[in-house]
Amino acid sequence: MSILSSIGRIATQYAAARARYRSERILLSLPAELRKDIGFPEILDTRNSRRAATFSTKAI
């Protein structure tokens, strides 16, 4: 893997994350009733619960 391909991959991931966060900000700016109608709070709750499960601090 060359350095240029690594930089390209990182740039692509950065652009995707930035677009995702921008979309999330736009959805969060909508009224709560409209977000509920399109199911956005459920999507956000699912993602946060997945993060909590991934980064759990409990020792097994």
N, C-alpha and C positions, 0 to 999 in steps of 0.2 A: 504494500500500500504506500503510495507516494504521499508526500506532504500536501500537494495540491488536492488530491482526492480527499484527504482528511479534512482540509480546510473547507472544501466544498460540502462535505457531509455535515460538518458542524454548522456551516452557514444555512444549509437547508433545514436542519433541526431548529435552529434559532428562529428562522422565518416562520416555520410552522407553529412554534410555541407562541411567538408574538401575535400571529393571526388568531390563535385559539384564545389567548387572553383578551385580545381586542373584542372578539365576538362575545366573550363572557361579560365584559364590561358593558357592551351594548345591551345584552339581554338583562343584565342587572339594573340597567337604567329604565327598563320598561315598568309599567305599573304592576303591582303584585298580582292583580286579577288576571292580567294578560299572561304573565309568566306562568301562573297556575294552569291556564287554559292550554298552553303549549307544552306543559310538563317540565318546565325548566327547573323548578325547585327539586323535583325528584332526581333529575340528572345530577344536579349539584350535590345532593345528599349522597347519592351512590358513589360519586367520585371521592368525596371526603371520607366516607366510610372505608373505601378501598385504600386510601392513603393511610388512615389510622391503622388498618390491619397490616399494611406493608411496613410501617415504621413503628410498630409496637415496641414498647420498652420492657415488656414483661419477660422475665427469665423463664425458660422452660426447664 
